[in-house]
Amino acid sequence: MATLTAARKTRLAKLYGKGQDRYLELIQDFPLRRIQTDDELVEAIRVIDSLIDKTQLSKAEDDYLDVLSDLVREFEEVHIPMPDVGVIGRLQYLMESNGYTQAQVSKGAGIAVSTVSELLSGKRKLTRGQIEKLAKFFHTSPAVFLPAVG
């Protein structure tokens, strides 16, 4: 058993160097395992918030945050379903969260301002070319701009 423990420490040391103690501290605070209750979700979000509030994360903290965020997303997708806001809602969200105006999206994506306006007002539907341009501009999957199925 001692050899296994030494092997684990060696793997952690290779991954995180001096940061291995921080990684173990995070694991002890909130172990990385499937979230099963609302209370565990609240605690996981507390840990995530504490990491996000830091100005810079170590490699160990960044890796831990990445996995914990996936576990939270997995729990929320099953237990807290979100209604589809539609293509227009997703476009509006991307614009607002990035602080972009219609003119900035138009220029950055190479789509006429009037077209962006008509898309947002629901007067026009996205074409394949516009979807590709918007996905490239927002650095996201083109699927974001496709209507939900079902």
C-alpha positions in Angstrom: 0.0 0.0 0.0 2.9 2.4 0.8 4.2 1.9 -2.8 0.8 2.9 -4.2 0.8 6.0 -2.1 4.3 6.9 -3.2 3.3 6.3 -6.9 0.3 8.6 -6.4 2.4 11.3 -4.9 4.9 11.0 -7.7 2.1 11.4 -10.3 0.8 14.5 -8.5 4.3 15.9 -8.2 4.8 15.5 -12.0 1.5 17.2 -12.7 1.6 20.0 -10.2 5.0 20.3 -8.6 4.7 22.3 -5.5 1.0 22.8 -6.3 0.3 19.2 -5.4 -0.5 20.2 -1.8 -3.1 22.7 -3.0 -4.7 20.1 -5.2 -5.0 17.7 -2.3 -6.4 20.5 -0.1 -9.1 21.2 -2.7 -9.9 17.5 -2.9 -10.2 17.3 0.9 -12.5 20.4 0.9 -14.8 19.0 -1.8 -14.0 15.6 -3.3 -14.4 15.3 -7.1 -17.3 12.9 -7.5 -20.7 13.0 -9.0 -22.9 15.6 -7.3 -26.0 14.0 -5.9 -28.0 16.5 -3.8 -28.9 20.2 -3.9 -26.8 20.7 -0.8 -23.7 19.3 -2.6 -24.5 21.6 -5.5 -24.6 24.6 -3.3 -21.2 23.6 -1.7 -19.7 22.9 -5.2 -20.8 26.4 -6.3 -19.2 27.9 -3.2 -15.9 26.2 -4.0 -16.2 27.3 -7.7 -16.9 30.9 -6.6 -13.9 31.0 -4.3 -11.6 29.9 -7.1 -13.1 32.2 -9.7 -12.7 35.1 -7.3 -8.9 34.6 -7.4 -6.9 36.8 -9.8 -4.7 33.9 -10.9 -5.1 30.1 -10.5 -2.4 27.6 -10.2 -2.4 24.6 -12.6 -3.8 22.4 -9.8 -6.6 24.9 -9.1 -7.4 25.3 -12.8 -7.6 21.5 -13.3 -9.7 21.1 -10.2 -12.0 24.0 -11.3 -12.4 22.5 -14.7 -13.6 19.1 -13.4 -15.8 20.5 -10.7 -17.5 22.8 -13.2 -18.2 19.7 -15.4 -19.7 17.9 -12.4 -22.0 20.9 -11.6 -23.0 21.2 -15.3 -23.9 17.5 -15.3 -26.0 17.8 -12.2 -27.8 20.9 -13.4 -28.6 19.5 -16.9 -30.4 16.5 -15.2 -32.0 18.2 -12.2 -32.5 21.8 -13.3 -33.6 21.7 -17.0 -33.5 25.1 -18.7 -36.1 26.0 -21.3 -34.7 26.7 -24.8 -34.5 30.4 -25.3 -34.3 30.0 -29.1 -31.7 31.1 -31.6 -32.5 34.8 -31.0 -32.2 34.5 -27.3 -28.8 32.7 -27.6 -27.6 35.4 -30.0 -28.8 38.2 -27.6 -27.1 36.4 -24.7 -23.8 36.2 -26.6 -24.0 39.8 -27.5 -24.8 41.0 -24.0 -22.3 38.7 -22.2 -19.5 40.0 -24.5 -20.7 43.6 -24.4 -21.2 43.7 -28.2 -23.5 46.1 -30.0 -25.3 45.2 -33.2 -22.8 47.3 -35.1 -19.9 45.4 -33.6 -21.4 42.0 -34.3 -22.1 43.2 -37.9 -18.5 44.3 -38.5 -16.9 41.4 -36.7 -19.0 38.7 -38.4 -19.2 40.4 -41.7 -23.0 40.6 -41.7 -24.9 43.8 -42.6 -26.2 45.8 -39.6 -29.7 45.7 -41.1 -29.5 41.9 -41.2 -28.4 41.6 -37.6 -31.2 43.9 -36.6 -33.8 41.8 -38.6 -32.3 38.6 -37.0 -32.7 40.0 -33.5 -36.3 41.2 -34.2 -37.3 37.8 -35.6 -38.0 39.2 -39.0 -35.3 37.0 -40.6 -34.0 33.5 -40.0 -30.3 32.7 -40.0 -28.8 31.3 -43.2 -26.0 28.6 -43.1 -23.4 31.3 -44.1 -24.5 33.6 -41.3 -24.4 30.8 -38.8 -20.9 30.0 -39.8 -19.9 33.7 -39.5 -21.5 34.2 -36.1 -20.0 30.9 -34.8 -16.5 32.1 -35.9 -17.0 35.6 -34.5 -18.2 34.3 -31.1 -15.7 31.4 -31.0 -18.4 28.9 -30.5 -20.0 25.9 -32.2 -22.4 26.6 -35.1 -24.9 24.4 -33.2 -25.5 27.3 -30.9 -27.3 29.0 -33.7 -29.4 26.1 -34.8 -33.0 25.7 -33.6 -33.6 23.1 -30.8 -34.9 19.8 -32.0 -37.8 18.1 -30.3 
